Amino acid sequence: MSIIIKNIGKDKIGRAIDSITLKNANGASATIMNFGATLLSVCVPDKDNNFSNVCLRYQNLSDYDRPKNGYPGATVGRFANRIANGSFVLNGKEYNITRNEGNNTLHGGALGFGRQWWAYECSEGKDANAVHLHYTSHNGEEGFPGNLRVQVVYLFTENNELQINYMATCDEDTVINLTNHSYFNLANSGDCLNHEVQIISDAIVETGDGLIPTGKFLTVKNTPYDLNNFTKLSDAILKKDSHPIMARDNGFDVSYHLKTSEYQHAVTLRCPDTRRIMKVYTDQPAVQFYSGQGLKGGCVGDKGKDFVPFGGLAFETQHHPDSVNQPEFPSTVLRKGDVFSSTTSYAFSIY
């Protein structure tokens, strides 16, 4: 295994932005950069042993500081997904957060964690190499309370598994919801409508205006949201008009409720053309599935290719949106002195 570090630019105040490639003995690799603790690529083989990147990425570094196509690869925080009206109450005090999507807050505010510079160091192991990234979100940043110290560790193994470990502590009570916002395309071209998806879940979160939860869970049974068995994405999309939420969203943009908070297999994505398969494991209570219908051209991605609608699928392992205002959802409160920790893995192979 090897670790390759390359300087790819500087941030606005002159700090080095590096790409860090974790490569295994099989020739597969994962590349991360320390701007936004962002996953740039995962290069894995197809059925013919051809290697290509299966993540959407921008071609130009500057695009990551002014994203046009939805946070590709970024570490999202302090609070992933949406907060209604950009506010919440904690310990009897109301906090007002930067509103960056109409009247609501999306993915941590104006900058969030995905447009910040992270310090890092690397480590080598027998079966996996890793990059450890660190960021301190200071008290009041985007309106959140407390000085939050965050560590994100990417490990890439000899078995082509990318593991992401999150850890955070705060010097006062706060809220936290971290995720990675990669878009996956196991064909590395075109759209993903022929991909097959499985999400092991019996319920989704009902949302209203602005994709804000109503507080209710809806069964997926007898709806196009039922992905417990492998379903071709195009087949599910064809049924979108049969469900008012999917018709409104023109595809999937929904939080699936997972059956347990134990580390579990939650999602499988496979591509019949390349025979690549990706399994997602997580200890989080939900996964937000976004089918990329809002991706658009005019922003050049990997190898000069434009992003296209349904060109990448996001499986954001996290807590449900607006959990800070939904007492029936699992809590996102991090108490002073406690440790937040979470693990998500993306395991790649051929089927």
URLINTA-V716245 format. One record per residue. N is the residue number from 1. RES is the residue in one small letter. SS is DSSP state (H for helix, E for strand, L for the rest). PHI is phi in radians with two decimals (none if undefined). NEAR is the number of other ideal C-beta (glycine too) atoms within 12 Angstrom. Layout:
N & RES & SS & PHI & NEAR
N & RES & SS & PHI & NEAR
//
This chain:
1 & m & L & none & 28
2 & s & E & -2.55 & 19
3 & i & E & -2.19 & 30
4 & i & E & -2.08 & 21
5 & i & E & -1.94 & 23
6 & k & E & -2.36 & 18
7 & n & E & -1.34 & 17
8 & i & E & -2.08 & 27
9 & g & E & 2.70 & 22
10 & k & E & -2.37 & 17
11 & d & L & -1.47 & 24
12 & k & L & -1.17 & 16
13 & i & L & -1.94 & 9
14 & g & L & 1.59 & 9
15 & r & L & -1.38 & 17
16 & a & E & -1.19 & 22
17 & i & E & -1.85 & 33
18 & d & E & -2.05 & 32
19 & s & E & -1.76 & 30
20 & i & E & -2.15 & 40
21 & t & E & -1.79 & 31
22 & l & E & -1.76 & 40
23 & k & E & -2.04 & 28
24 & n & L & -1.74 & 32
25 & a & L & -1.20 & 18
26 & n & L & -1.49 & 22
27 & g & L & 1.66 & 18
28 & a & L & -1.38 & 38
29 & s & E & -2.72 & 37
30 & a & E & -2.27 & 44
31 & t & E & -2.08 & 35
32 & i & E & -2.18 & 46
33 & m & E & -2.08 & 40
34 & n & L & -1.50 & 42
35 & f & E & -1.51 & 41
36 & g & L & 1.32 & 41
37 & a & L & 0.78 & 45
38 & t & E & -1.66 & 47
39 & l & E & -1.43 & 48
40 & l & E & -1.53 & 42
41 & s & E & -2.82 & 39
42 & v & E & -2.30 & 44
43 & c & E & -1.78 & 32
44 & v & E & -2.37 & 40
45 & p & E & -1.39 & 27
46 & d & L & -1.74 & 28
47 & k & L & -1.09 & 19
48 & d & L & -1.75 & 12
49 & n & L & 1.13 & 15
50 & n & L & -1.57 & 20
51 & f & E & -1.66 & 23
52 & s & E & -2.70 & 28
53 & n & E & -1.33 & 38
54 & v & L & -1.89 & 44
55 & c & E & -2.04 & 40
56 & l & L & -1.27 & 48
57 & r & L & -2.63 & 45
58 & y & L & -1.38 & 36
59 & q & L & -1.43 & 23
60 & n & L & -1.88 & 18
61 & l & H & -1.02 & 27
62 & s & H & -1.07 & 20
63 & d & H & -1.16 & 30
64 & y & H & -1.25 & 39
65 & d & H & -1.60 & 27
66 & r & L & -2.57 & 17
67 & p & L & -1.08 & 34
68 & k & L & -1.85 & 22
69 & n & L & -2.31 & 34
70 & g & L & 1.16 & 37
71 & y & L & 1.02 & 45
72 & p & L & -1.04 & 41
73 & g & L & 1.40 & 45
74 & a & L & -1.27 & 45
75 & t & E & -1.38 & 50
76 & v & E & -1.88 & 46
77 & g & L & -3.05 & 51
78 & r & L & -1.17 & 49
79 & f & E & -2.38 & 49
80 & a & L & -1.21 & 45
81 & n & L & 1.23 & 49
82 & r & E & -1.82 & 43
83 & i & E & -2.13 & 46
84 & a & H & -1.12 & 32
85 & n & H & 1.01 & 23
86 & g & H & 0.99 & 31
87 & s & E & -2.67 & 24
88 & f & E & -2.77 & 35
89 & v & E & -1.99 & 20
90 & l & E & -2.32 & 30
91 & n & L & 0.94 & 16
92 & g & L & 1.44 & 8
93 & k & E & -1.94 & 14
94 & e & E & -1.55 & 16
95 & y & E & -2.02 & 32
96 & n & E & -1.90 & 21
97 & i & L & -1.81 & 38
98 & t & L & -0.92 & 26
99 & r & L & -1.66 & 22
100 & n & L & -2.24 & 24
101 & e & E & -2.43 & 26
102 & g & L & 1.10 & 16
103 & n & L & -1.57 & 19
104 & n & E & -1.95 & 31
105 & t & E & -1.81 & 41
106 & l & E & -2.14 & 37
107 & h & L & 0.94 & 41
108 & g & L & 1.65 & 44
109 & g & L & 1.99 & 33
110 & a & L & -1.08 & 23
111 & l & L & -1.95 & 31
112 & g & L & 1.03 & 41
113 & f & L & -1.55 & 44
114 & g & L & -1.33 & 40
115 & r & L & -2.19 & 35
116 & q & L & -2.13 & 40
117 & w & E & -1.54 & 30
118 & w & L & -2.00 & 37
119 & a & E & -1.29 & 23
120 & y & E & -2.72 & 32
121 & e & E & -2.52 & 19
122 & c & E & -1.99 & 27
123 & s & E & -2.48 & 20
124 & e & E & -1.95 & 19
125 & g & L & -2.38 & 18
126 & k & L & -1.17 & 12
127 & d & L & -1.94 & 17
128 & a & E & -2.79 & 29
129 & n & E & -1.88 & 35
130 & a & E & -2.55 & 30
131 & v & E & -2.15 & 41
132 & h & E & -1.86 & 29
133 & l & E & -1.97 & 40
134 & h & E & -2.29 & 26
135 & y & E & -2.61 & 35
136 & t & E & -1.93 & 24
137 & s & E & -1.62 & 36
138 & h & L & -1.31 & 21
139 & n & L & -0.90 & 21
140 & g & L & 1.60 & 19
141 & e & H & -1.08 & 30
142 & e & H & 1.03 & 33
143 & g & H & 1.77 & 32
144 & f & L & -1.41 & 40
145 & p & L & -1.44 & 34
146 & g & L & 1.52 & 33
147 & n & L & -1.53 & 21
148 & l & E & -1.74 & 40
149 & r & E & -1.74 & 29
150 & v & E & -2.08 & 42
151 & q & E & -2.21 & 32
152 & v & E & -2.13 & 42
153 & v & E & -2.03 & 36
154 & y & E & -1.73 & 46
155 & l & E & -2.06 & 35
156 & f & E & -2.19 & 45
157 & t & E & -1.77 & 30
158 & e & L & -1.16 & 21
159 & n & L & -1.69 & 22
160 & n & L & 1.08 & 36
161 & e & E & -1.93 & 30
162 & l & E & -1.78 & 44
163 & q & E & -1.92 & 37
164 & i & E & -2.07 & 44
165 & n & E & -1.92 & 30
166 & y & E & -1.97 & 41
167 & m & E & -2.56 & 25
168 & a & E & -2.69 & 37
169 & t & E & -2.38 & 26
170 & c & E & -2.44 & 32
171 & d & L & -1.54 & 20
172 & e & L & -2.70 & 24
173 & d & L & -1.04 & 27
174 & t & E & -2.63 & 41
175 & v & E & -2.16 & 43
176 & i & L & -2.63 & 41
177 & n & E & -2.75 & 48
178 & l & L & -1.90 & 45
179 & t & E & -2.72 & 45
180 & n & E & -1.94 & 50
181 & h & L & -1.95 & 45
182 & s & L & -1.32 & 45
183 & y & E & -1.90 & 46
184 & f & E & -1.89 & 47
185 & n & L & -2.42 & 42
186 & l & L & -1.35 & 44
187 & a & L & -1.78 & 34
188 & n & L & 1.07 & 34
189 & s & L & -2.94 & 26
190 & g & L & 1.07 & 25
191 & d & L & -1.79 & 32
192 & c & L & -1.90 & 46
193 & l & L & -1.13 & 31
194 & n & L & -1.63 & 26
195 & h & L & -1.17 & 44
196 & e & E & -1.94 & 30
197 & v & E & -2.13 & 46
198 & q & E & -2.30 & 29
199 & i & E & -2.20 & 42
200 & i & L & -1.49 & 29
201 & s & L & -2.82 & 38
202 & d & L & -1.84 & 21
203 & a & E & -2.61 & 27
204 & i & E & -2.08 & 38
205 & v & E & -1.53 & 41
206 & e & E & -1.25 & 31
207 & t & E & -2.19 & 33
208 & g & L & -1.98 & 20
209 & d & H & -1.00 & 18
210 & g & H & 1.22 & 25
211 & l & H & 1.02 & 31
212 & i & L & -1.55 & 30
213 & p & E & -1.06 & 36
214 & t & E & -1.51 & 24
215 & g & E & 1.73 & 20
216 & k & E & -1.81 & 19
217 & f & E & -1.78 & 26
218 & l & E & -2.03 & 27
219 & t & E & -1.19 & 19
220 & v & L & -1.55 & 31
221 & k & L & -1.03 & 15
222 & n & L & 1.11 & 13
223 & t & L & -2.30 & 28
224 & p & L & -1.20 & 32
225 & y & L & -1.42 & 39
226 & d & L & -1.36 & 30
227 & l & L & -2.05 & 36
228 & n & L & -1.11 & 23
229 & n & L & -1.86 & 15
230 & f & L & -0.93 & 23
231 & t & E & -2.31 & 30
232 & k & E & -1.17 & 23
233 & l & H & -0.99 & 41
234 & s & H & -1.10 & 21
235 & d & H & -1.15 & 19
236 & a & H & -1.18 & 37
237 & i & H & -1.13 & 32
238 & l & H & -1.06 & 17
239 & k & L & -1.68 & 22
240 & k & H & -1.05 & 27
241 & d & H & -1.24 & 17
242 & s & H & -1.45 & 16
243 & h & L & -2.31 & 29
244 & p & H & -1.08 & 16
245 & i & H & -1.24 & 30
246 & m & H & -1.19 & 30
247 & a & H & -1.11 & 19
248 & r & H & -1.09 & 20
249 & d & H & -1.50 & 29
250 & n & L & 1.07 & 20
251 & g & L & 2.65 & 35
252 & f & L & -1.54 & 46
253 & d & E & -2.71 & 34
254 & v & E & -2.58 & 42
255 & s & E & -1.66 & 48
256 & y & E & -1.55 & 41
257 & h & E & -1.52 & 37
258 & l & L & -1.55 & 37
259 & k & L & -1.32 & 19
260 & t & L & -2.64 & 18
261 & s & L & -1.63 & 19
262 & e & L & -1.27 & 14
263 & y & L & -1.02 & 21
264 & q & E & -2.63 & 25
265 & h & E & -1.39 & 25
266 & a & E & -1.98 & 40
267 & v & E & -2.43 & 40
268 & t & E & -2.32 & 33
269 & l & E & -2.17 & 43
270 & r & E & -2.46 & 34
271 & c & L & -2.10 & 37
272 & p & L & -1.08 & 23
273 & d & L & -1.27 & 22
274 & t & L & -1.72 & 32
275 & r & L & 1.11 & 23
276 & r & E & -1.32 & 40
277 & i & E & -2.39 & 31
278 & m & E & -2.23 & 39
279 & k & E & -1.93 & 31
280 & v & E & -1.94 & 44
281 & y & E & -2.08 & 28
282 & t & E & -2.75 & 41
283 & d & L & -1.92 & 29
284 & q & L & -1.47 & 43
285 & p & L & -1.44 & 35
286 & a & E & -2.67 & 44
287 & v & E & -2.39 & 45
288 & q & E & -1.52 & 49
289 & f & E & -1.76 & 44
290 & y & E & -2.06 & 43
291 & s & L & -1.53 & 41
292 & g & L & 1.28 & 39
293 & q & L & -1.12 & 33
294 & g & L & -1.55 & 26
295 & l & L & -1.16 & 35
296 & k & L & -2.52 & 19
297 & g & L & -1.26 & 17
298 & g & L & 1.56 & 12
299 & c & L & -2.27 & 28
300 & v & E & -1.31 & 21
301 & g & L & -1.79 & 38
302 & d & H & -1.02 & 32
303 & k & H & 1.00 & 16
304 & g & H & 1.36 & 14
305 & k & L & -1.51 & 25
306 & d & E & -1.24 & 24
307 & f & L & -1.17 & 36
308 & v & L & -2.30 & 27
309 & p & L & -0.94 & 26
310 & f & L & 1.10 & 34
311 & g & L & -1.41 & 39
312 & g & L & -2.77 & 45
313 & l & E & -1.99 & 50
314 & a & E & -1.85 & 48
315 & f & E & -2.13 & 46
316 & e & E & -1.62 & 44
317 & t & E & -1.33 & 43
318 & q & E & -3.02 & 46
319 & h & L & -1.54 & 42
320 & h & L & -1.12 & 46
321 & p & L & -1.04 & 46
322 & d & L & 0.99 & 41
323 & s & H & -1.03 & 35
324 & v & H & -1.11 & 41
325 & n & H & -1.99 & 32
326 & q & L & -2.19 & 31
327 & p & L & -1.09 & 16
328 & e & L & -1.44 & 18
329 & f & L & -1.50 & 29
330 & p & L & -0.95 & 23
331 & s & L & -1.24 & 24
332 & t & L & -1.95 & 38
333 & v & E & -1.34 & 27
334 & l & E & -1.95 & 37
335 & r & L & -1.40 & 22
336 & k & L & -0.89 & 20
337 & g & L & 1.50 & 15
338 & d & L & -1.37 & 20
339 & v & E & -1.99 & 18
340 & f & E & -1.52 & 34
341 & s & E & -2.52 & 22
342 & s & E & -2.76 & 37
343 & t & E & -2.35 & 29
344 & t & E & -2.28 & 42
345 & s & E & -2.26 & 36
346 & y & E & -2.08 & 44
347 & a & E & -1.85 & 30
348 & f & E & -1.92 & 41
349 & s & E & -2.80 & 26
350 & i & E & -2.01 & 23
351 & y & L & -2.13 & 20
//
